[in-house]
Amino acid sequence: MSWQNPIQKKTDPKKLKKVKDDIKEYQKMNNAWFNEYKSLGGKKSKKQYFKNLEVFFDETLEIWVYGNPEQHETREDSMYAVSEIANIPMREVNLIFESVDNVTSYT
């Protein structure tokens, strides 16, 4: 009996194509958000923008998208948390919000 690495299993080509398509779509969305951020006057590098964007989603998603006040009682509180955690001014937090909301409605 031979051992087979589960990672080396043959992947269904249809599933693989779907994953690749999803990755491409995600990359397009990221580029669209960043381009919108720049068009709004954002000055951060792409790398820093995405670091801040990750904090933004971590802190705001539950209250803004799902209305869940477990993490933050209000949307305003979540925005202040982004500012504090990412160490950026509220103006920058608002630019991040607008860059997402203008491309793919966030609320």
N, C-alpha and C positions, 0 to 999 in steps of 0.2 A: 504494500500500500504506500503510495507516495503522498507526500505532504504538498498541499497547494496553498500558496499565499492568497488570501481572500482579495487582496488588492489587485492581484493579477488576473482575477476572473474576467472573462470576456463581458464587456458592458454592452447592453442592448444599444445598437446604433441610434434608434429613435430617441432613447432617453439621453444619450450622449449629445445628440444634436440639440435637444431641448435645453440641456444645461448650458451648452455653448451659446445658444440664442439668448438665454436669460442673462448670461454674463455680458454679452454684447449690449443688450438693452440697458443693463445696469450701468455699464461704462458710458453709454450715450447720455443717460440721465445725469450721471455725475458731471460729465462735461457740460451739459446744458445748465446745470445749477451753477457751476463755476463760472461759465461765460456770463450768466445773468448777474452773478455777484460782481464781476468785473465791470459790467455795463452800468451797475448801480453806483460805481465809484469805489468798490472794494480794493484794498491795497495789499492784502496778504498774498503770500505765495500759494500755489496750488496745494502743496504739502501742508502748510499751516491751515489753509481753509478747510481741508478735509479732516484735520485733527479737531478743529473747532466744530465742524459739522457733526462729527461723531459725538462730542459732548452735547451739542444741541439736541440731537435725536435721543440720546440717553436720558436727558433731563426733561424734555418736553413732550415726547410721544404719548405717554399715558394720559396726561391731562388734556392735551390739545386734540388728539385724534380720537381717543376712547372715552374722554370725560371722566377718567378714573383719578380721583384725588388722593390716592394712596401715597404716592411719592411726593407730590406737591399739592397744597390745598387749592391753589389758583394758578391760572396760566401765567399771571404776572410773577408769582413766586418762582415758577420754573424758569422764566427768562432771567431773573436775577441770579438764580443758581448757575445758569450757563455762564453769565458774566463773571461770577466768582470763581467757578471751577476752571474755566479756560483763561482766566485773568485777562479779560478783554472788556472794553467799555460797552455800555448798553447800545451805543450807536452801531457797533460791530455786530452785536447779537441781532439787532433789528435788520441789518444787511443780510445776515445769514438767513433769518426767517423769510425776508422778502425774496431772496434768491431761490428758495425752495417753493414758496407759495406762488410766486409769479409763473413758475414753470409747471409745477404739479401741485395744485391746490392742497394746502396742508391741513386745512380745517374742514 
